[in-house]
Amino acid sequence: MTNRVFLGLVHYPVYNKNMELVTTSVTNLDIHDIARCAMTYGLLKYYIIHPAQTQQRLINEIIDHWQSGYGAIYNPDRKTALDLVDLQPTIEKVREKILGEYPGTLFTIATDARIYPNTVSYKKMREMIHTSEQKNYLLLFGTGWGMAKDAIAEADIILEPIYGVGDYNHLSVRSAVAIILDRLLGDK
C-alpha cells in the first residue's frame, strides 16, 4: 500500500438518540481497542477528536497509564498501539496536522449508517487506497448516534453502511472500525 491512512474518532459534532447536536464522553475501551485495530491494519495515526478540556485530561490520563504508568509494564502491546493516538480538538485541526506532516492530497472519508449521493462501496474505496497516486486518507467515525450532517457534508467520500442480515443497524463504533478496516485494508 503506497497511500497513508489515518483514523479519526469524532466526539463532536455528533448526534444523540434524539438527533440533537451534542459532544459525547470518551470511553476507555474506544481509546485502546481502536488503537489496537489501527496498529493491526497499519494506520499511521489514530486521532481522538474531542473539544472538551475535561475529557481531554481524562483521555491523556488513560493514555499516560498505558504509556508510562503501570499499564506500560503490564501490557507492552497496548503501549505500542497507543503510540498511534493523537488527541485533537476538531476535525479541521486533524486535517491541518496530517497535511503538515504528510504532504499531498487528503481525502476525508465519513462513515454513516445512511446512503448519500457521494457514497462509495468498500470495493471501490479499497481500490482507491491501494492503487491511486500518493494520497492521504482520513477515515472518520462518529460516536453517539453518528456524525452531524454538516461534518458528513464536508467529507469527500462517504462509505456505504455496514449491512447485517436484518433491519437492526446500530453497531458500536469499535465494531464498525474493526469491520471497515478489515474490508479496506485486510488481507484479500
N, C-alpha and C positions, 0 to 999 in steps of 0.2 A: 504494500500500500504506500503510495507516494504522498498522499494527502494527510493533513493534520486534522484530527477530530478532537473536539472538546465537548464537555457536557456542562450544562447549567441547570441547577435545581432552583426554580423560581418560587419564592415565598411572597413576593409582591411584584406586580399586581395579579392577584388571583381571586377566584370567587369562593364564597361559602355555599352551603346547600340551598340557600335562598337566592342565589345568584347576586349577592351583594359583594361589592369590591372590598376585600379585606387583606390583611397581612397575616399569614399563618405562622404558627410556632414551629420551631425546629424540633425534629425528633432525633434522638440519639442513633436509632437504627438507620435512618436515612443517611446520616453522616458516614458511618463506617461501612455499611452494606453497599452503598452506591460507590464509595471509593474502591472497594474490593472489585466490583464489576468493572469500573473504569480501568483499573490496573490489569485485570484479566484480559480485557479487549484492546489494550494498547493505547488508550486515550492519553493525551498529553497533560490535560488538566481537568479537574472536576471543580467547577465554581459553584459555591453555595451563595445564592443571591438573596440577601436579607438586609433591609434598610434600618431595622431597629437596633439601637446600640445595646440594649439589654440582651437581646437574642444573640447579637454578635459576641458579646462577652461569654455567654453560655457556650456558643459554638467553639470559641477559642479555648475555653476550659476543657471541653471534651477532647478536642484535638490535642491539646497540650498533655492531657493524661496519657494518651496513646503514643505520643511522640517523645515525651521526655520524662513522664511520670512512671509509676509502677507498670502501667499498661505497656510501655515500650519494652520492658524486660519480659513481662508475662506473655505478650503476643507480638513478636517482631514482624510477622507477616502483616499484621494490621498497621503497624508503624510504617512500613514500606508503602502500603496502599494510601495512607493518609498524607504521604508526601505530595500526592497529586492535588490535595484540597487547597483551594484559594477562596477566601471569603471576600465578596464584593457587595456593595450596597445596591447596585442597579444593573439591569441588563446592559445598558449603554456603557457603563464602566467596564463590564466584561468584554464587550466588543472593542473598546479602546485598548484594553490590556492585551488582548490577542493580537490585534493589528500592530501594536507597539513592539511586541516580541517576535511575531511571526508575519513578516511582510507577505503581501499577496492579496488575493480576493477572499473575503469572508462571506460565506453563505450561512444564514441563520435558518435553522430548521425547527419549527414548532411541532409539538405533539399534541394531539387532542382526540377526543372521542367522537368528534363530528367531522363531516366532509366539508371542504371549502373548494373554491374554484382552482386554487393552486395546490391541491392535494396530489401527492405522488405516491406511487406504490413503493414497497420496500425493495422490490427488484430493481426499479429504476434508480432509487436513491443509492442502493448498493453499487450499481454500475457507475454512477456519478462519482462516488467516493473512491472507487478503485481504479477508474480509468481516465478521469479528466486530468487536465494540467494541474500543476501545483496549486492547491487551494486550501483554505481553512474552512472547517465545518463546525458550527456550534449547534449542538442538539439541546433544545430547551424543553424541560419537563416541568409542568406546573404541579404545585401541591394543592391541598384543599380540593375544590371541585373544578380545578383546571385554571389555566391562564386566562386573564382578561382578554376580551375580543380585540382591544387596541394593541395589546402585546402580540397577539397572534397575527393581526393585520400587518405588523411591521416585519414579520418573518418573510424570507424569500421563498421558502418552501414549507409545506405542511405535510407531515407524514399521514398516511391513511390510518384509521383507527385499528386497534387490535381487536379482532373479532373472535369471540368464543363460539360456543355451539348454541347459545340461546340469546335471549334479549338482555340478560344482565351484562352490564358493561361498566364496572367501577373497580378496576384493579388498584392495588396500592401502587404508589409511584415506584417503589423498589422493584415490584414485579414487572411493571411496564418497562423500566430501564433495562432489566435483565433480558426480557424478550426482545426489545428493539435492538439492543446492542448485539445480541446474537444474530438477529436477522440481517443486520447491516454489516457486521464485522466478523461474525463467527466463521468457522471452517465450513467451506462449501459442502 
